[in-house]
């Protein structure tokens, strides 16, 4: 069915993919608060500080220099902030949306060069409806930019192999510039996965080698893109070298520099693969299919990319976070898409495991629809209208999917799954997540409190500083334990205090200015309060 979509010289399906993904990523994104998880608010705050301070060389989190990562992601977010004139979440979120659209386009590009256009379309549809892929595209994340730069570099290498000597210099330069962007996004942490792609892809490909002087020129170009920022920072703040050394060696194992990184067991990433839903049931069969064809270069590259990358992140890197898997998601989508024609080849008997996997995938749509219909009845905070509409559509589309599965032995499940999942995602990310994020971040309270602040410092008492600071508008602040609040107020009696009411109740010298109750869609409640010193004396 995919072959009929394409006509010679027309890649309209790529545009359709980008429009679908753009809808899922952008729907009601403007105004969705940061959670304060995944470092989203930290990255947004650093970029906003760049714009407001005019210092685009040294990233700062509040008033403190932040040398842990190079500045490319901050520069892009700050640039979007300048263009849009916005100080809220939008510039950072747009950075991730644009990055993930680039990842999707590069996945199409790589899959087409490896297996052709039908597989490229299938891989794009699978990737754009993986839950974690869409979820991360709606967060201000450095790893979305990292994944985009890595995919551009990988795409250039794949095209280099496909074109051979015809456009050798162009694609080497493109790969080199993208490689420099990888370094300028997050340092060398992306290089192991890139090496796992490049080595099996380029090994033995003699026709694409550069002459020595071309190689030297490419190296100088990359150094010219990478070194200036590091030299400028070291010139202004030599202590940055210690931070970079800790960042580099702290990722690779235990030593005296790794004390601040949380560690997780080697199996940490295995349950994180649930983020590939609804396509997870096809992952194990796709890995088995790839292993059976490991002597073919294309499949060897995919195995090295996903399995090698997964093992490296699990066994070598001491720092483990869910979104570190993002560069592996395109490999999973391409493997499933490329195995599909063989699984469901005309005239063959579909294996029982594949039939079960396809039944599980298509069955998730009506089951999800039924869950969406019931959630507003169980939790009054869940928006009824969007969830009921999405639930009804998903059930109807799921019935269509089940009928297609029965008629076609399972291979026609992609269209109903994609459409049904899109309906569910629009309700979830567009209507539920904003309410949940308001509760987690405290944005409604903090935005109201920001309008009551004067020129004096704000004292934050045992709160998450980046999140509180971002939504208060970055005023002068102190972050103090409760024992020091009286001392700080003695220094400036007109300072305001932001604290939870249960903490403020222990400080009998405070009087409330405002207390608000925040409610989550799941029925949970919490309170936040703005306080001042009782009967403060104006010393100005």
C-alpha positions as CSV (number, residue, x, y, z in Angstrom):
1,X,0.0,0.0,0.0
2,X,2.9,2.4,0.6
3,X,4.3,2.1,-2.9
4,X,1.1,3.7,-4.3
5,X,1.7,6.8,-2.2
6,X,4.9,7.7,-3.9
7,X,5.3,9.0,-7.4
8,X,8.6,9.6,-9.1
9,X,10.3,12.8,-7.9
10,X,7.7,13.5,-5.2
11,X,8.3,13.1,-1.5
12,X,4.9,14.5,-0.3
13,X,4.7,11.8,2.3
14,X,7.6,13.4,4.2
15,X,5.6,16.6,4.4
16,X,2.6,14.7,5.6
17,X,4.8,13.1,8.3
18,X,6.1,16.5,9.5
19,X,2.6,17.9,9.6
20,X,1.4,14.9,11.7
21,X,4.3,15.2,14.1
22,X,4.0,19.0,14.2
23,X,0.4,18.7,15.2
24,X,1.2,16.2,18.0
25,X,4.1,18.3,19.2
26,X,2.6,21.8,19.0
27,X,-1.1,21.3,19.9
28,X,-1.7,23.5,22.9
29,X,2.0,23.6,23.6
30,X,2.0,27.4,24.1
31,X,1.1,27.9,27.7
32,X,2.1,24.4,29.0
33,X,4.2,24.9,32.1
34,X,7.5,23.3,32.7
35,X,7.5,20.4,35.2
36,X,10.9,21.1,36.7
37,X,11.8,17.6,35.7
38,X,14.2,16.5,32.9
39,X,16.1,19.8,33.5
40,X,13.6,21.6,31.4
41,X,13.2,24.7,33.5
42,X,17.0,24.9,34.1
43,X,17.7,25.1,30.4
44,X,15.0,27.7,29.8
45,X,16.2,29.8,32.7
46,X,19.8,29.8,31.4
47,X,18.7,30.8,27.9
48,X,16.5,33.6,29.3
49,X,19.3,34.9,31.4
50,X,21.5,35.0,28.3
51,X,19.0,37.3,26.6
52,X,18.5,39.6,29.6
53,X,22.2,39.9,30.6
54,X,23.5,40.2,27.1
55,X,26.3,37.6,28.0
56,X,26.1,34.9,25.3
57,X,29.5,33.4,26.3
58,X,29.1,32.2,29.9
59,X,25.8,30.4,30.6
60,X,24.3,31.2,34.0
61,X,21.7,29.6,36.1
62,X,20.4,32.5,38.0
63,X,23.5,34.4,39.1
64,X,25.8,31.3,39.1
65,X,28.0,30.4,36.1
66,X,27.0,27.0,34.6
67,X,29.9,25.4,32.7
68,X,28.6,21.8,32.6
69,X,27.5,21.9,29.0
70,X,28.4,23.9,25.9
71,X,26.0,26.6,24.8
72,X,24.5,25.6,21.4
73,X,21.1,24.7,22.9
74,X,21.1,27.8,25.0
75,X,22.0,29.9,21.9
76,X,19.1,28.5,19.9
77,X,16.6,28.9,22.7
78,X,17.8,32.5,23.4
79,X,17.7,33.3,19.7
80,X,14.1,32.1,19.6
81,X,13.4,34.1,22.7
82,X,14.7,37.2,20.9
83,X,12.7,36.5,17.8
84,X,9.4,35.8,19.6
85,X,9.9,38.4,22.3
86,X,8.7,35.7,24.8
87,X,10.2,35.1,28.3
88,X,8.1,32.1,29.1
89,X,8.3,28.4,28.2
90,X,7.7,28.8,24.4
91,X,11.3,29.5,23.2
92,X,12.7,26.4,24.9
93,X,9.8,24.2,23.9
94,X,10.1,25.4,20.2
95,X,13.8,24.4,20.4
96,X,12.8,20.8,21.2
97,X,10.0,20.7,18.7
98,X,12.2,21.9,15.8
99,X,14.9,19.5,16.9
100,X,12.6,16.5,16.9
101,X,11.1,17.4,13.6
102,X,14.7,17.4,12.3
103,X,15.2,13.9,13.9
104,X,12.0,12.7,12.1
105,X,13.2,14.1,8.8
106,X,16.6,12.5,9.2
107,X,15.1,9.2,10.2
108,X,13.1,9.4,6.9
109,X,16.3,10.3,5.1
110,X,18.4,7.4,6.6
111,X,15.7,4.8,6.1
112,X,15.2,5.8,2.5
113,X,18.9,5.5,1.7
114,X,19.0,2.1,3.4
115,X,15.7,0.5,2.3
116,X,13.7,2.8,0.1
117,X,10.7,5.2,0.4
118,X,8.0,2.8,1.7
119,X,10.2,1.8,4.6
120,X,11.0,5.5,5.2
121,X,7.4,6.4,5.5
122,X,6.6,3.4,7.7
123,X,9.6,4.3,10.0
124,X,8.5,7.9,10.2
125,X,4.9,7.0,11.2
126,X,6.2,4.6,13.8
127,X,8.6,7.1,15.3
128,X,6.2,10.0,15.3
129,X,3.7,8.0,17.4
130,X,6.0,6.6,20.0
131,X,4.9,8.0,23.3
132,X,8.3,9.1,24.6
133,X,9.3,10.7,21.3
134,X,6.3,13.0,21.4
135,X,6.6,13.6,25.2
136,X,10.2,14.7,25.0
137,X,9.5,17.0,22.0
138,X,7.3,19.0,24.3
139,X,10.0,19.6,26.9
140,X,12.9,22.1,26.9
141,X,15.7,19.5,26.7
142,X,19.3,19.6,25.7
143,X,19.1,16.0,24.5
144,X,16.5,16.8,21.8
145,X,19.1,19.1,20.2
146,X,21.8,16.5,20.7
147,X,19.7,13.9,19.0
148,X,19.0,16.2,16.1
149,X,22.7,17.1,15.5
150,X,23.7,13.4,15.8
151,X,21.0,12.4,13.3
152,X,22.2,15.1,10.8
153,X,25.7,13.8,11.1
154,X,24.5,10.2,10.7
155,X,22.3,11.1,7.7
156,X,25.3,12.8,6.0
157,X,27.3,9.7,6.5
158,X,24.6,7.4,5.1
159,X,24.2,9.7,2.1
160,X,28.0,9.7,1.7
161,X,27.9,6.0,1.3
162,X,24.9,6.1,-1.0
163,X,26.5,8.7,-3.3
164,X,30.1,7.4,-3.2
165,X,32.6,9.6,-4.9
166,X,30.0,11.7,-6.7
167,X,29.4,14.2,-3.8
168,X,32.1,13.0,-1.4
169,X,33.4,16.3,-0.3
170,X,29.9,17.8,0.3
171,X,28.8,15.1,2.6
172,X,32.1,14.9,4.5
173,X,31.8,18.7,5.2
174,X,28.1,18.3,6.2
175,X,29.0,15.4,8.6
176,X,31.9,17.5,10.0
177,X,29.8,20.5,10.7
178,X,27.1,18.4,12.3
179,X,29.8,16.6,14.4
180,X,31.0,20.0,15.7
181,X,27.4,20.8,16.5
182,X,27.2,17.6,18.5
183,X,30.2,18.7,20.6
184,X,28.8,22.2,21.0
185,X,25.5,20.8,22.3
186,X,26.7,18.4,25.0
187,X,30.4,17.8,24.7
188,X,31.7,14.3,23.7
189,X,28.8,12.3,25.3
190,X,27.2,11.6,21.9
191,X,30.4,10.3,20.3
192,X,30.1,6.7,21.4
193,X,26.7,6.2,19.7
194,X,27.9,8.1,16.6
195,X,31.0,5.8,16.5
196,X,28.7,2.7,16.7
197,X,26.9,4.0,13.6
198,X,29.9,5.2,11.7
199,X,32.3,2.3,12.1
200,X,30.2,-0.5,10.6
201,X,28.8,1.9,8.0
202,X,32.1,3.2,6.7
203,X,34.4,0.2,7.3
204,X,35.9,-1.0,4.1
205,X,34.3,1.8,2.0
206,X,37.4,2.9,0.1
207,X,35.7,5.0,-2.5
208,X,34.6,7.7,0.0
209,X,38.0,8.4,1.6
210,X,39.3,11.9,1.6
211,X,42.7,12.9,0.4
212,X,45.1,13.8,3.3
213,X,44.8,17.6,2.7
214,X,41.0,17.4,2.5
215,X,41.0,15.5,5.9
216,X,43.2,18.2,7.4
217,X,41.0,20.9,6.1
218,X,37.9,19.2,7.5
219,X,39.6,18.8,10.9
220,X,40.6,22.5,11.0
221,X,37.0,23.5,10.1
222,X,35.6,21.4,13.0
223,X,38.2,22.9,15.4
224,X,37.3,26.4,14.2
225,X,33.7,25.7,15.1
226,X,34.4,24.1,18.4
227,X,37.4,25.7,20.1
228,X,36.6,29.5,20.2
229,X,33.9,29.2,22.9
230,X,36.0,27.0,25.1
231,X,39.0,29.4,24.8
232,X,36.8,32.4,25.6
233,X,35.3,30.7,28.7
234,X,38.7,29.6,29.9
235,X,40.1,33.1,29.4
236,X,37.3,34.6,31.5
237,X,36.9,31.8,34.1
238,X,39.7,29.2,34.3
239,X,37.8,27.2,36.9
240,X,35.6,25.9,34.1
241,X,38.3,23.3,33.2
242,X,37.6,21.5,36.5
243,X,33.9,21.3,35.8
244,X,34.5,20.0,32.3
245,X,36.9,17.3,33.6
246,X,34.3,16.2,36.2
247,X,31.6,16.1,33.5
248,X,33.7,14.0,31.2
249,X,35.2,11.5,33.7
250,X,32.1,11.4,35.9
251,X,30.0,9.8,33.1
252,X,32.4,6.9,32.6
253,X,32.8,5.4,36.1
254,X,33.6,5.9,39.7
255,X,36.4,8.3,40.7
256,X,36.9,11.3,42.9
257,X,35.0,13.6,40.5
258,X,31.8,11.6,40.3
259,X,30.2,12.3,43.7
260,X,27.2,14.3,42.4
261,X,25.9,11.9,39.8
262,X,23.1,9.6,40.8
263,X,23.7,6.0,39.8
264,X,21.3,3.3,38.6
265,X,21.6,-0.4,38.0
266,X,22.6,-1.8,34.7
267,X,19.1,-2.8,33.9
268,X,17.7,0.7,34.4
269,X,17.0,1.3,30.7
270,X,15.1,-2.0,30.1
271,X,11.8,-0.8,31.6
272,X,12.3,2.6,30.0
273,X,11.6,0.9,26.6
274,X,8.0,1.2,27.5
275,X,8.3,4.7,26.0
276,X,8.2,3.1,22.5
277,X,4.5,2.2,23.0
278,X,2.3,1.4,21.2
279,X,5.0,-0.3,19.0
280,X,6.9,-2.1,21.8
281,X,5.5,-5.6,20.9
282,X,7.3,-5.4,17.6
283,X,10.7,-4.5,19.1
284,X,11.8,-8.0,20.1
285,X,10.8,-9.6,16.8
286,X,12.6,-6.8,14.9
287,X,15.8,-7.4,16.9
288,X,15.6,-11.1,16.1
289,X,15.0,-10.3,12.4
290,X,18.0,-7.9,12.4
291,X,20.2,-10.5,14.1
292,X,19.3,-13.1,11.5
293,X,20.6,-10.7,8.8
294,X,23.6,-9.3,10.6
295,X,25.9,-10.2,7.8
296,X,24.2,-7.5,5.6
297,X,25.8,-4.1,6.3
298,X,22.5,-2.3,6.7
299,X,21.3,-4.6,9.4
300,X,24.7,-4.7,11.1
301,X,24.6,-0.9,11.3
302,X,21.1,-0.9,12.9
303,X,22.2,-3.6,15.4
304,X,25.3,-1.7,16.3
305,X,23.3,1.6,16.6
306,X,20.6,0.2,18.9
307,X,22.1,-2.8,20.7
308,X,25.6,-1.3,21.0
309,X,24.2,2.1,22.1
310,X,21.9,0.4,24.6
311,X,24.7,-1.7,26.1
312,X,27.0,1.3,26.3
313,X,24.5,3.5,28.1
314,X,23.6,0.6,30.4
315,X,27.0,-0.8,31.2
316,X,29.6,2.0,30.7
317,X,27.9,5.3,31.5
318,X,27.5,5.8,35.3
319,X,24.9,8.5,34.7
320,X,21.5,7.2,33.5
321,X,18.5,9.2,32.7
322,X,15.5,8.2,30.6
323,X,16.0,10.7,27.8
324,X,19.5,9.5,27.1
325,X,17.8,6.8,25.0
326,X,16.5,9.4,22.5
327,X,19.3,8.8,19.9
328,X,18.3,5.1,19.8
329,X,14.6,5.7,19.0
330,X,15.2,6.2,15.2
331,X,17.1,2.9,15.0
332,X,14.2,1.1,16.7
333,X,11.7,2.7,14.3
334,X,13.8,1.8,11.2
335,X,14.3,-1.8,12.3
336,X,10.5,-2.4,12.8
337,X,9.7,-0.7,9.5
338,X,12.3,-2.5,7.5
339,X,11.3,-6.0,8.9
340,X,7.6,-5.3,8.1
341,X,7.6,-6.3,4.4
342,X,9.2,-9.6,5.2
343,X,6.9,-10.3,8.1
344,X,3.8,-9.7,6.0
345,X,5.1,-10.7,2.5
346,X,2.3,-11.8,0.2
347,X,2.0,-15.6,-0.2
348,X,3.7,-16.3,3.1
349,X,2.4,-17.5,6.4
350,X,2.6,-14.8,9.0
351,X,4.4,-16.2,12.1
352,X,2.3,-16.6,15.2
353,X,4.5,-14.2,17.2
354,X,4.1,-11.4,14.6
355,X,0.3,-12.0,14.6
356,X,0.2,-11.6,18.4
357,X,2.4,-8.5,18.3
358,X,0.2,-6.9,15.7
359,X,-2.9,-7.8,17.7
360,X,-1.4,-6.2,20.8
361,X,-0.5,-3.1,19.0
362,X,-3.9,-2.6,17.3
363,X,-5.7,-3.6,20.5
364,X,-4.1,-0.7,22.4
365,X,-6.2,1.8,20.5
366,X,-9.7,0.7,21.6
367,X,-8.4,-0.2,25.1
368,X,-6.9,3.3,25.4
369,X,-10.2,4.8,24.1
370,X,-12.2,3.0,26.8
371,X,-9.7,4.1,29.5
372,X,-10.1,7.7,28.3
373,X,-13.8,7.4,28.5
374,X,-13.6,6.3,32.1
375,X,-10.9,8.6,33.5
376,X,-13.1,11.7,33.8
377,X,-15.7,9.7,35.7
378,X,-13.1,8.5,38.2
379,X,-11.1,11.8,38.4
380,X,-13.2,15.0,38.0
381,X,-10.1,17.0,37.3
382,X,-9.5,15.2,34.0
383,X,-11.1,17.3,31.2
384,X,-14.3,15.5,30.1
385,X,-14.9,16.9,26.6
386,X,-11.5,16.3,25.1
387,X,-11.1,12.9,26.7
388,X,-14.6,11.7,25.8
389,X,-14.2,12.8,22.2
390,X,-10.7,11.1,22.0
391,X,-12.1,8.0,23.6
392,X,-15.0,7.7,21.3
393,X,-12.8,8.2,18.2
394,X,-10.2,5.8,19.5
395,X,-12.8,3.0,20.1
396,X,-14.3,3.5,16.6
397,X,-10.9,3.6,15.0
398,X,-9.8,0.6,17.1
399,X,-12.8,-1.4,15.7
400,X,-11.6,-0.5,12.2
401,X,-8.1,-1.6,13.1
402,X,-9.2,-4.9,14.5
403,X,-11.3,-5.6,11.3
404,X,-8.3,-4.6,9.2
405,X,-6.1,-6.9,11.3
406,X,-8.4,-9.9,10.7
407,X,-8.7,-9.3,7.0
408,X,-5.1,-8.6,6.2
409,X,-3.3,-11.0,8.6
410,X,-2.0,-8.0,10.5
411,X,0.0,-5.9,8.1
412,X,-2.7,-3.2,7.7
413,X,-2.6,-2.1,11.3
414,X,-0.4,0.9,10.8
415,X,-3.0,3.5,9.6
416,X,-5.6,2.8,12.3
417,X,-2.9,2.7,15.0
418,X,-1.4,6.0,13.9
419,X,-4.7,7.8,13.7
420,X,-6.1,6.3,16.9
421,X,-2.9,7.1,18.9
422,X,-2.9,10.6,17.5
423,X,-6.4,11.2,18.8
424,X,-5.3,10.0,22.3
425,X,-2.1,12.0,22.3
426,X,-3.9,15.2,21.4
427,X,-6.2,14.8,24.4
428,X,-3.4,13.7,26.7
429,X,-0.7,16.2,25.8
430,X,-3.0,19.0,24.8
431,X,-5.5,19.0,27.7
432,X,-4.4,16.9,30.6
433,X,-0.6,17.6,30.7
434,X,-1.0,21.4,31.0
435,X,-3.2,20.9,34.1
436,X,-0.8,18.4,35.6
437,X,2.2,20.7,34.9
438,X,0.4,23.7,36.5
439,X,0.0,21.6,39.7
440,X,3.6,20.3,39.7
441,X,5.3,23.6,38.9
442,X,3.0,25.9,40.9
443,X,2.9,28.3,38.0
444,X,-0.6,29.7,38.7
445,X,0.5,30.7,42.2
446,X,4.0,31.9,41.2
447,X,2.8,34.0,38.3
448,X,0.3,35.7,40.6
449,X,2.9,36.2,43.3
450,X,5.3,37.8,40.8
451,X,2.9,40.7,40.4
452,X,3.1,41.4,44.1
453,X,6.9,41.6,44.4
454,X,8.7,44.8,44.8
455,X,12.4,45.7,44.2
456,X,13.5,43.8,47.3
457,X,14.8,40.2,47.4
458,X,12.6,37.2,47.5
459,X,13.5,34.5,50.1
460,X,12.7,31.0,48.9
461,X,12.4,28.5,51.7
462,X,13.2,24.9,50.8
463,X,11.8,25.1,47.3
464,X,13.2,24.1,43.9
465,X,15.0,27.3,43.0
466,X,15.1,27.1,39.1
467,X,11.3,26.4,38.9
468,X,10.4,29.1,41.4
469,X,12.8,31.6,40.0
470,X,11.6,31.1,36.4
471,X,7.9,31.8,37.2
472,X,8.6,34.6,39.6
473,X,10.4,36.4,36.7
474,X,14.0,36.1,38.0
475,X,13.9,38.6,40.8
476,X,16.8,39.0,43.2
477,X,16.6,36.1,45.5
478,X,18.0,34.1,48.4
479,X,17.5,30.3,48.9
480,X,17.6,29.6,52.6
481,X,16.6,26.9,55.1
482,X,13.9,27.9,57.5
483,X,16.4,28.6,60.3
484,X,17.9,31.5,58.5
485,X,14.7,33.3,57.4
486,X,14.6,35.6,60.5
487,X,18.2,36.6,59.9
488,X,17.6,37.5,56.3
489,X,14.4,39.5,57.1
490,X,16.4,41.4,59.7
491,X,18.7,42.5,57.0
492,X,15.9,43.5,54.7
493,X,12.5,43.6,56.4
494,X,10.6,44.3,53.1
495,X,11.7,41.1,51.5
496,X,8.9,38.6,50.6
497,X,9.1,35.0,51.5
498,X,7.8,32.1,49.3
499,X,7.2,28.9,51.3
500,X,4.8,26.1,51.8
501,X,2.2,26.9,54.5
502,X,3.3,24.0,56.7
503,X,6.8,25.5,56.8
504,X,5.6,29.1,57.3
505,X,3.4,28.0,60.2
506,X,6.7,27.2,62.1
507,X,7.9,30.8,61.5
508,X,5.6,32.9,63.8
509,X,7.1,36.2,62.6
510,X,5.6,35.8,59.1
511,X,2.1,36.9,58.0
512,X,0.5,35.7,54.8
513,X,0.1,37.9,51.8
514,X,-1.4,35.2,49.7
515,X,-2.1,31.5,50.0
516,X,-3.3,29.4,47.1
517,X,-4.4,25.8,46.8
518,X,-3.3,23.9,43.7
519,X,-5.2,20.9,42.4
520,X,-4.0,18.1,40.2
521,X,-6.2,16.3,37.6
522,X,-5.9,13.2,39.8
523,X,-7.5,14.9,42.9
524,X,-4.3,15.7,44.8
525,X,-3.9,19.1,46.4
526,X,-1.1,21.2,47.8
527,X,-0.6,24.8,49.0
528,X,1.9,27.5,48.4
529,X,2.1,30.9,50.1
530,X,3.7,34.3,49.8
531,X,4.6,35.9,53.2
532,X,6.1,39.0,54.6
533,X,7.4,40.1,58.0
534,X,4.7,41.1,60.4
535,X,4.5,45.0,60.5
536,X,7.6,45.6,58.4
537,X,9.3,48.9,58.7
538,X,10.3,50.6,55.5
539,X,14.0,51.4,55.8
540,X,14.3,53.0,52.3
